[in-house]
Amino acid sequence: MDKMIPWEHWVSMIRPYYPSGKRGRPPKDIETMLRMYLMQNWFNLSDAAIEDSIYDSYAMRNFMHLDFFTEQVPDATTLLHFRHLLEKYKIGEQIFDDVAVRLEKAGLIMRGGTIVDATIIAAPSSTKNKEGKRDPEMHQTKKGNQWYHGMKVHSGVDAGSGYVHTITGTAANVHDIEETANLIREDDEVVYGDSGYSGAEKREEIRSDEHLSQVDFRTNKRPSSNKTPDSYQGINWNKQIENRKSSTRCKVEHPFLIVKKQFGYSKVAYRGIAKKMNQFHILFASTNLLMCIRAGRSDEFCMA
């Protein structure tokens, strides 16, 4: 990550909103705060926990580029104010867009097709907090036979490469199909999705749009519609077609896996969708970088 991230450019995004230091105590260096904030997201740690972890871990101290003979790790309150600044000015979204642009310049995003999907992120349902209330923007939804309380992250993934190009956030009770139009790019000709997106082409916002109405929606059918009698000995071509769709559509699951398992973010940490989406833009930008590293394409990305 130290090699991949364009530090100077990301710092320049934050500098116009960062305290100048003309009043009060001198502010911490922007890059130092950004490095600390990114590690906090990668390891899913609280403000106080990341401060302690940097003191305990040589690898983290090395990534921070701090001279411990002359300065200390920024405290939890300083990190809190820095995070609020990023949330206020939507810096996370700018960082996500910058990574997508650089991937495209490097020729790593192929265009022409998008895979859409959504995942549920759980939120605390307990009312044992200071306000005695749940997060008003979170809602319940039923998946299978289980109820979930939280939000949904909807993603659009490049069908050729698997990199995430668009994400949106809604309450958990919003159906996946309602965000479909917001996940499709201007030059997409094909859209893949699971059976939850069946009938997306019939929605008003898609039928009334000149481009979206021409998109070929290749959504999986429900398994119950592909049944054949046991006596049939031939090839079930409908099942073969569904398998081909699924082999392409499965790429959309990889970023969700990294965010939930690699970065450990399976439950939200903040209240309000706007705050959460700033963090998710950072996490999915980092996911794209991690997939690029694993694919051995970091040199192309750095030269873009």
C-alpha positions as CSV (number, residue, x, y, z in Angstrom):
1,M,0.0,0.0,0.0
2,D,2.9,2.4,0.8
3,K,4.1,2.0,-2.8
4,M,0.7,2.0,-4.5
5,I,-1.0,5.0,-2.9
6,P,-0.4,8.4,-4.6
7,W,0.3,10.2,-1.3
8,E,0.9,13.6,-2.7
9,H,-2.3,13.7,-4.7
10,W,-4.4,12.4,-1.8
11,V,-2.9,15.0,0.5
12,S,-3.7,17.7,-2.0
13,M,-7.4,16.7,-1.8
14,I,-7.4,17.3,1.9
15,R,-5.2,20.4,2.2
16,P,-7.8,23.0,1.2
17,Y,-10.0,21.9,4.1
18,Y,-7.3,21.3,6.7
19,P,-6.5,23.7,9.5
20,S,-3.7,26.2,8.6
21,G,-2.2,26.3,12.0
22,K,-2.4,30.1,12.3
23,R,-4.4,29.8,15.4
24,G,-4.1,27.3,18.2
25,R,-1.5,24.5,18.4
26,P,0.2,23.5,15.1
27,P,-1.8,20.7,13.3
28,K,-0.3,17.3,12.6
29,D,1.0,16.6,9.1
30,I,-1.8,15.6,6.7
31,E,0.0,12.6,5.4
32,T,0.7,11.3,8.9
33,M,-3.0,11.6,9.8
34,L,-4.0,10.0,6.5
35,R,-1.7,7.0,7.1
36,M,-3.2,6.6,10.5
37,Y,-6.7,6.8,9.3
38,L,-6.1,4.3,6.5
39,M,-4.6,1.7,8.9
40,Q,-7.5,2.2,11.3
41,N,-9.9,1.1,8.4
42,W,-7.7,-1.7,7.3
43,F,-7.5,-3.3,10.7
44,N,-11.0,-2.2,11.9
45,L,-9.8,-0.5,15.0
46,S,-11.2,2.3,17.2
47,D,-9.5,5.7,17.5
48,A,-7.9,4.7,20.8
49,A,-7.0,1.2,19.6
50,I,-5.1,2.3,16.5
51,E,-3.1,4.8,18.6
52,D,-2.0,2.0,21.0
53,S,-1.4,-0.4,18.1
54,I,1.0,1.9,16.4
55,Y,3.1,2.1,19.6
56,D,3.0,-1.7,19.9
57,S,3.7,-2.7,16.2
58,Y,7.0,-2.0,14.5
59,A,5.3,-2.5,11.1
60,M,2.7,0.1,11.8
61,R,5.3,2.6,13.1
62,N,7.3,2.0,10.0
63,F,4.3,2.7,7.8
64,M,3.6,5.9,9.7
65,H,7.1,7.3,8.8
66,L,7.3,8.9,12.3
67,D,10.5,9.8,14.1
68,F,9.7,8.8,17.6
69,F,12.7,10.7,18.9
70,T,11.0,14.0,17.9
71,E,7.2,13.3,17.8
72,Q,4.5,11.1,19.1
73,V,1.6,9.3,17.5
74,P,-1.4,11.5,17.0
75,D,-3.9,10.9,19.8
76,A,-7.4,9.5,19.4
77,T,-9.1,12.9,19.6
78,T,-6.9,14.3,16.8
79,L,-7.9,11.3,14.6
80,L,-11.6,11.8,15.5
81,H,-11.4,15.4,14.2
82,F,-9.6,14.3,11.1
83,R,-12.2,11.7,10.3
84,H,-15.0,14.2,10.8
85,L,-13.2,16.5,8.3
86,L,-13.1,13.7,5.7
87,E,-16.7,12.9,6.2
88,K,-17.8,16.5,6.0
89,Y,-16.1,17.1,2.6
90,K,-16.6,13.6,1.2
91,I,-12.9,13.0,0.8
92,G,-13.5,9.2,0.9
93,E,-15.6,9.4,-2.3
94,Q,-12.9,11.5,-4.0
95,I,-10.2,8.9,-3.0
96,F,-12.4,6.1,-4.4
97,D,-12.9,7.9,-7.7
98,D,-9.2,8.6,-8.0
99,V,-8.3,4.9,-7.6
100,A,-10.9,4.0,-10.3
101,V,-9.6,6.7,-12.7
102,R,-6.0,5.4,-12.2
103,L,-7.1,1.8,-12.8
104,E,-8.7,2.9,-16.0
105,K,-5.7,4.9,-17.2
106,A,-3.5,1.9,-16.5
107,G,-5.8,-0.2,-18.8
108,L,-6.9,-2.4,-16.0
109,I,-10.7,-1.6,-16.3
110,M,-12.2,-3.0,-19.5
111,R,-15.6,-1.3,-19.6
112,G,-18.7,-2.5,-21.6
113,G,-20.2,-4.6,-18.8
114,T,-21.1,-4.3,-15.1
115,I,-22.0,-6.8,-12.4
116,V,-24.4,-5.5,-9.8
117,D,-25.0,-6.9,-6.3
118,A,-25.7,-5.8,-2.7
119,T,-24.6,-7.0,0.7
120,I,-26.1,-6.4,4.2
121,I,-23.9,-4.8,6.8
122,A,-25.3,-5.3,10.3
123,A,-25.9,-2.5,12.7
124,P,-26.3,-2.6,16.5
125,S,-30.0,-3.2,17.3
126,S,-29.5,-2.5,21.0
127,T,-31.0,0.6,22.6
128,K,-28.6,0.5,25.6
129,N,-26.8,3.7,24.5
130,K,-26.9,7.3,25.7
131,E,-29.9,8.2,23.6
132,G,-31.7,5.0,24.3
133,K,-32.5,4.7,20.5
134,R,-31.4,2.7,17.5
135,D,-29.8,4.4,14.5
136,P,-32.9,5.9,12.7
137,E,-31.4,5.3,9.3
138,M,-31.0,1.6,9.8
139,H,-33.9,-0.8,9.2
140,Q,-34.7,-4.5,9.4
141,T,-35.0,-6.9,6.4
142,K,-35.5,-10.6,6.0
143,K,-33.1,-12.8,4.0
144,G,-34.1,-16.4,3.8
145,N,-35.5,-17.2,7.2
146,Q,-33.3,-14.8,9.1
147,W,-33.9,-11.1,10.0
148,Y,-31.1,-8.5,9.8
149,H,-30.9,-5.0,11.1
150,G,-28.6,-2.6,9.4
151,M,-27.9,-1.2,5.9
152,K,-27.0,-2.3,2.4
153,V,-24.0,-1.5,0.3
154,H,-24.8,-1.8,-3.4
155,S,-21.9,-2.2,-5.8
156,G,-21.2,-2.1,-9.5
157,V,-18.2,-4.1,-10.6
158,D,-16.4,-4.1,-13.9
159,A,-17.4,-7.4,-15.6
160,G,-14.0,-7.8,-17.3
161,S,-11.6,-7.1,-14.4
162,G,-13.7,-7.4,-11.2
163,Y,-12.7,-3.9,-9.9
164,V,-15.4,-1.9,-8.1
165,H,-16.4,1.3,-10.0
166,T,-19.5,2.4,-8.2
167,I,-21.0,2.0,-4.7
168,T,-24.1,3.4,-3.0
169,G,-25.6,2.9,0.4
170,T,-29.2,2.5,1.6
171,A,-31.2,1.1,4.5
172,A,-31.4,-2.7,4.6
173,N,-35.1,-2.7,3.7
174,V,-34.5,-1.1,0.3
175,H,-34.7,-3.8,-2.4
176,D,-31.5,-4.4,-4.5
177,I,-33.3,-3.7,-7.7
178,E,-34.1,-0.1,-6.7
179,E,-30.4,0.9,-7.0
180,T,-29.7,-0.8,-10.3
181,A,-29.9,2.4,-12.4
182,N,-27.3,4.1,-10.2
183,L,-24.7,1.3,-10.6
184,I,-24.6,1.2,-14.5
185,R,-22.0,3.3,-16.4
186,E,-22.8,5.3,-19.5
187,D,-21.0,2.9,-21.8
188,D,-22.2,-0.4,-20.3
189,E,-24.0,-2.7,-22.8
190,V,-24.4,-5.7,-20.5
191,V,-25.4,-6.0,-16.9
192,Y,-25.2,-9.2,-14.8
193,G,-27.1,-9.8,-11.6
194,D,-28.5,-12.5,-9.4
195,S,-32.2,-13.5,-9.4
196,G,-33.0,-10.5,-7.1
197,Y,-32.5,-8.2,-10.2
198,S,-35.1,-10.1,-12.3
199,G,-37.3,-7.6,-14.1
200,A,-34.9,-4.7,-13.7
201,E,-35.3,-3.8,-17.3
202,K,-39.0,-3.2,-16.7
203,R,-38.5,-0.5,-14.1
204,E,-39.6,3.0,-15.1
205,E,-36.2,4.7,-14.5
206,I,-34.6,2.2,-16.9
207,R,-37.3,2.0,-19.6
208,S,-37.5,5.8,-19.8
209,D,-33.7,6.3,-20.2
210,E,-32.4,6.1,-23.8
211,H,-29.2,4.3,-22.8
212,L,-30.4,2.1,-20.0
213,S,-33.3,0.8,-22.0
214,Q,-30.8,-0.7,-24.6
215,V,-28.8,-2.5,-21.9
216,D,-28.8,-6.3,-22.1
217,F,-29.7,-7.6,-18.6
218,R,-28.4,-11.1,-18.0
219,T,-29.8,-12.0,-14.6
220,N,-29.8,-15.4,-13.1
221,K,-33.2,-17.2,-13.0
222,R,-34.4,-18.7,-9.8
223,P,-33.3,-22.4,-9.4
224,S,-36.9,-23.5,-9.2
225,S,-37.5,-22.4,-12.9
226,N,-34.7,-24.8,-14.2
227,K,-36.1,-28.0,-12.9
228,T,-36.3,-31.0,-15.3
229,P,-37.8,-34.4,-14.7
230,D,-35.6,-37.2,-13.4
231,S,-36.3,-39.2,-16.6
232,Y,-34.7,-36.6,-18.8
233,Q,-31.3,-37.8,-20.0
234,G,-30.2,-34.9,-22.2
235,I,-28.3,-31.8,-21.5
236,N,-30.1,-29.1,-19.5
237,W,-29.1,-26.1,-21.6
238,N,-30.9,-23.7,-19.4
239,K,-28.8,-24.8,-16.5
240,Q,-25.7,-24.5,-18.6
241,I,-26.6,-20.9,-19.5
242,E,-27.2,-20.1,-15.8
243,N,-23.8,-21.5,-14.9
244,R,-22.1,-19.3,-17.5
245,K,-23.9,-16.3,-16.1
246,S,-22.8,-17.2,-12.6
247,S,-19.2,-17.7,-13.6
248,T,-19.1,-14.1,-14.6
249,R,-21.3,-12.8,-11.8
250,C,-19.2,-14.3,-9.1
251,K,-16.6,-11.5,-9.5
252,V,-18.9,-9.2,-7.6
253,E,-18.5,-11.3,-4.5
254,H,-14.7,-10.9,-4.2
255,P,-14.7,-7.2,-3.0
256,F,-17.4,-8.0,-0.4
257,L,-15.2,-10.8,0.8
258,I,-12.2,-8.6,1.2
259,V,-14.2,-5.8,3.0
260,K,-15.8,-8.2,5.4
261,K,-13.1,-10.8,6.0
262,Q,-9.8,-9.1,5.1
263,F,-10.6,-5.8,6.7
264,G,-13.0,-7.2,9.2
265,Y,-15.9,-4.8,8.5
266,S,-19.0,-6.9,8.9
267,K,-20.7,-4.6,11.3
268,V,-21.0,-0.8,11.1
269,A,-19.1,1.4,13.5
270,Y,-20.7,4.8,13.1
271,R,-24.3,6.1,13.1
272,G,-25.8,7.5,9.9
273,I,-25.4,6.3,6.3
274,A,-23.3,9.4,5.3
275,K,-20.6,8.6,7.8
276,K,-20.7,4.9,6.9
277,M,-20.4,5.6,3.2
278,N,-17.3,7.7,3.7
279,Q,-15.7,4.7,5.3
280,F,-17.0,2.3,2.7
281,H,-15.5,4.5,-0.1
282,I,-12.2,4.2,1.6
283,L,-12.6,0.4,2.1
284,F,-13.6,-0.3,-1.5
285,A,-10.8,2.0,-2.8
286,S,-8.4,-0.1,-0.7
287,T,-10.0,-3.3,-1.9
288,N,-9.3,-2.3,-5.5
289,L,-5.7,-1.5,-4.6
290,L,-5.3,-4.9,-2.8
291,M,-6.8,-6.8,-5.8
292,C,-4.4,-4.9,-8.1
293,I,-1.5,-6.0,-5.9
294,R,-2.6,-9.6,-5.8
295,A,-3.0,-9.6,-9.6
296,G,0.6,-8.4,-10.0
297,R,-0.4,-5.2,-11.8
298,S,0.9,-2.7,-9.3
299,D,3.6,-1.4,-11.6
300,E,1.0,-0.5,-14.3
301,F,-1.1,1.3,-11.6
302,C,1.8,3.3,-10.3
303,M,2.8,4.5,-13.8
304,A,-0.7,5.7,-14.6
